[in-house]
Amino acid sequence: MSMSRQRRSRRQAVSTPNSEHQWLATEISVKLAINGILSLVALVSLFKLIPYQWSQQAQLKEIRVEVEETEKRVSQLRDNFRHNFDPHKVNKVMEEQSPRLHPTQRKIFWVN
């Protein structure tokens, strides 16, 4: 009987590591499958986002062009504002804006 007990314990000892290896292999396989599926989903999502990113880049380029044009216009308006409201150029601006002349000046008419 002691022989059969030894054989059983050997079988259990041998079968236990084997089942642990199978369990470990199954666990690794499941993890790899899940990670593969997640990677595939991530790649598909990235490929779907690429056209959206291109359209956003095109819109951004259009907006940058509009901003440049607006900045030029603002610069011109700012220069015009400075010119019109410069206290040192009041008389000159008045001459430009009005047909009136300074009292010390006279209009000259050329006649043939």
MOSULJO-V599046 format. One record per residue. N is the residue number from 1. NEAR is the number of other ideal C-beta (glycine too) atoms within 8 Angstrom. Layout:
[[N | NEAR] [N | NEAR]]
This chain:
[[1 | 4] [2 | 5] [3 | 6] [4 | 7] [5 | 8] [6 | 8] [7 | 8] [8 | 8] [9 | 8] [10 | 8] [11 | 8] [12 | 8] [13 | 8] [14 | 8] [15 | 8] [16 | 8] [17 | 8] [18 | 8] [19 | 8] [20 | 8] [21 | 8] [22 | 8] [23 | 8] [24 | 8] [25 | 8] [26 | 8] [27 | 8] [28 | 8] [29 | 8] [30 | 8] [31 | 8] [32 | 8] [33 | 8] [34 | 8] [35 | 8] [36 | 8] [37 | 8] [38 | 8] [39 | 8] [40 | 8] [41 | 8] [42 | 8] [43 | 8] [44 | 8] [45 | 8] [46 | 8] [47 | 7] [48 | 8] [49 | 8] [50 | 8] [51 | 7] [52 | 8] [53 | 8] [54 | 8] [55 | 8] [56 | 8] [57 | 8] [58 | 8] [59 | 8] [60 | 8] [61 | 8] [62 | 8] [63 | 8] [64 | 8] [65 | 8] [66 | 8] [67 | 8] [68 | 8] [69 | 8] [70 | 8] [71 | 8] [72 | 8] [73 | 8] [74 | 8] [75 | 8] [76 | 8] [77 | 8] [78 | 8] [79 | 8] [80 | 8] [81 | 8] [82 | 8] [83 | 9] [84 | 7] [85 | 6] [86 | 9] [87 | 5] [88 | 4] [89 | 8] [90 | 8] [91 | 7] [92 | 7] [93 | 11] [94 | 9] [95 | 9] [96 | 6] [97 | 5] [98 | 6] [99 | 2] [100 | 4] [101 | 7] [102 | 6] [103 | 4] [104 | 3] [105 | 6] [106 | 4] [107 | 5] [108 | 4] [109 | 4] [110 | 4] [111 | 3] [112 | 2]]
